[in-house]
Each structure stands twice: as C-alpha cells, then as structure tokens.
Amino acid sequence: MPESEDLSRYTAPPDNPPDPPTYSAAGILAYVESWIPNCPYYSANSYTLEHVREILLDAAANLTDKYHGIDKI
C-alpha cells in the first residue's frame, strides 16, 4: 500500500445511537413498589399523602441509580 494512499475510506461509519430502553407497566409498578417501606408498623392502608409523595419522589430521584434504579428490578 503506498504511503500517500487515503486511509479514511477504510473506516466504518459511526454506529447509530442505541434505542432508548423501554419499560412495561408491570416493570414500572414493580420499581415503584420496591421503594415502599417494608416496615411492620405500616399496614397495607396506612400511608398518608405525605408518605406517598416521599415514596414517589425517592423512586423518581433514583431512576437511573446503578444500584437501585429501574434497571435493577
């Protein structure tokens, strides 16, 4: 191969970006449910609106966390 040959024609075009991940309703519900405290002093119907708000905010804040995020469910 001559030294003056243009080698740029041998390079592959850049890959397309990967499709963003998608999640089923069941997966989303399982993720949110994983953030509900599993404490004996909470019964199934004892969450106040403030508790619900805190659970949802914690779940939303950690969506992409590599240890507790939605992809770890």
N, C-alpha and C positions, 0 to 999 in steps of 0.2 A: 504494500500500500504506500503510495507516495506521501511524503511528508506534507505536501500542500493540499491534500485532499480534505474536503469539508466533512468533518465527522458528525456535524449536527443532524444530518439526515438519518443517522442510525439511532437516534434517541427516540424513545417511545413518547407519545403524547401524555400529558398528565392524566392521572386517573380521575374519574368523576367523583365528586364527594359522595360519601355513603348516604343512603336514605336515612332520615331520622328514625329513631326507634318508635314503635307504636305500642300501645298498651290496651288490653281489653278492659271492659268494665269490671270484670271479676278481679283482674290484677290490680286495678286502681283501688277497689274496695278492700282487697287484702292488704295493700300497703297502708291505707288509712287505718284499718283495723289494727295493724301491728303497732300503731302509735297510741292506742287506747291503753291506759294503765291497767295492769293485771294485779290489782290490789284487793285484798279480801274485804276492805271496808267500803268498796264500791259495789253496789248491786247493779243489776242489768239496767235499771232505770233511774239511777241516782246522779246523773250528770247534769249540772246546771249549764246554762247557756255560756257562762264564762269558761267552764271546763271544756265544753265543745269547741269554743273559739281557740283555746290554748292548744288543744289536741290538733286541730286543723292547721294552726299556724306552725306548730312544731313539725308536722308532717310536710307542709309546703316548704319550710325552710331547709329541709334535709332531703329534698327530692333527688338531688344529684350526688349526695354524700357517698363516698366509695365503700363505706362500711354499713350504712343504714339506709341507703337510698332505695328508690323503687326497683332498681335492677337487682337488688339483693333478696327480693321476696321470691 
